[in-house]
Amino acid sequence: MEEIEVYLKEKTVSSGMKEIFWLEIPERLLSPVQEEHKACGPHYLAIETGQDFIKFEFLVRCRNRLRCDCVQYATPPQETYLMDFAHTLIQGLDLKA
């Protein structure tokens, strides 16, 4: 878990909470509503770590508002972006089951 947290600290944005990391969504992957709401951004997906787990959240959140129409479930390209990030983490750290 230490290696995972070091990796996340290097590759994501700090949320200000020890176990929560934000993976920013590139502008090219924003949904139409999220593109219209750039002032709400940046938009991100949350990653949570614990003593012996990592969780990837598929709800796109925004930094500047808690509730807004641009807070929505990830689109298929956003899901792929998160899954690719997870695979890169697993391969990069040579994690085994």
C-alpha positions, 0 to 999 in steps of 0.5 A: 500500500505504501508503494501505491500511495507514493505512486498516487502522490506522484501521478494525481492531485492531492485532495487535502485528505490523506487517503483520497486522491484526485485524478483530473480528467483531461479537457478532451474527455469532458462531457458536453455539460462539463465543458460548459461548466469549466468554472466548476472544474477541474473535473476529476475522479476520486481514488481512495486508499485504505489499510489494504485496499484501493477504490476507484470511483466512477462519479465525476466530481468538480472541485468548485461545487458540491452539487451541479449538473456537471457532477455525473457518472463517468462517460465511457471514455472517462471510464476507460481513462480511469481503467487505463490509469489503474492498469498502468498503476498495477503494471508499473508497480508490478503488483501481484494478486 
